[in-house]
Amino acid sequence: MSKYKIVGIINFIFGSLQIIYSLLTIFIIIPKLLTELYTEVNVEMPSFAPTYLALGFNLLLGIICIFLGYKLFSKHGEVQKKYYKFGLALAIVSVLFGGVFSGTAILSAVLPIYNLTLPF
């Protein structure tokens, strides 16, 4: 297996995990857990804009990873070398920023709940 296909597989894996995580969080976790929790406690719901923004960036990063993984499998020759360098850099960025975006999304969603329990 060539180095191009290995980087393509890595990009497919990272991209699909980021897309699955982002979509599950956007469509299941936030609406179910947080909106039901805030309505049960009868507290005004905070803005989840930072959460959705971080998950949107994570989703975009996953889509780009999938696209580059596809390009590394389908192209041959000199063009593939360009995609290889960009795909390798994106795989590293995906690991680093994927964790940052995921952590930011979870923190910005959970922090208002934590503030509800403070006696101040």
N, C-alpha and C positions, 0 to 999 in steps of 0.2 A: 504494500500500500504506500502511495506516495505521500510526501509531506503536505501536499495540497489537500488531499482527501482527509488526512488526519485533522488538519485545522478546520476543514469544512464540517467534520463530525463534531468537533468541539464547539463550533459555532452553532450547529443545530441543537446540541444538547443545552448549552447555556441559553440560547434564544427561546427554546420551547419551555424550559423551566421558568424563565422570566415572564413569558406570556401567560402561562398557566397560573402562576402565582398572582400576577396583576389582575387577571380576569376573575379569579376566585375571590380575591380581596374586594374588588370593586363591586361585583354583583352578588356576593353571598355574605361575606363576613361583615362588611360595614353596614349594609342595610339590615341584616338580621340582628346582629349582636348589638350594635351601637344604637340604632334607632329604637329598638324594643327596650333597651336599657334606659334610654333617656325618657321615653314615654312612661315607663313604669315608675321612675323616680319623680316624674312631673317637674322636670327641670328643662329650661330652654336649651335646645340643641345648639352646640357651637358650629361654626363653619368648618366643614371638612375640606375646604379648598386646598390647604397644604398637603393633605393626605392624597387627594385625587391628583394633584400636580405631580407629586413624587411617584405615584403609581403610573401616571401617564408617561413620565420620562422612562420608567422601568419598562413599560410596554413598548415604547418606541425603540428602546435599546434592544429588546428582544426581537422585534420585527426586523431591525437592521441586521442582527446576528443571523436570523433565518435566511434573509436575502443573501448575505455574503456566503453562508454555507452552501446555498443553492448555486451561486456563481462559481464557487470553488469546485463544485462537482461537474458543472456543465461546460466551463471554458477550458481551453487548452492553449498552450503557447505563452507568448510574452504577456498577454493580458492577464493570464492566471498568476503570474509573478506579482503584478500590482495588487490583485485581489488577495494574494497570500500575505503580503506585508500588512495590508489594511485589516485583513481577517485576524491575523495574529495579534495586532495591536488592539483590535476590538474585543478579542477574547480576554485579554488582560484587563482592559477597561471595564468589560462586562462583569468580571469577578469583583473588581474594586467598587465600581459605582452601583452595581446591582445590590450589593449589601448596604451601601449608603442610602440608596433610594428606598429600599425595603425597610430599613431601620427608621428612616425619617417618616415614612408612611405610618408605621405602627406607633411610633412615639407621638406623632401629631394626632392620632386617633385616640390613644389611651390616656394621654396627659390630661385632657379635660375631665375624664372620669376620676383620675387621681385627685384633681383639684376639688371635686365634689365632696370628698371624704375629709378634707382638711377642716379643722374647727375654726379657722381664722375667717 
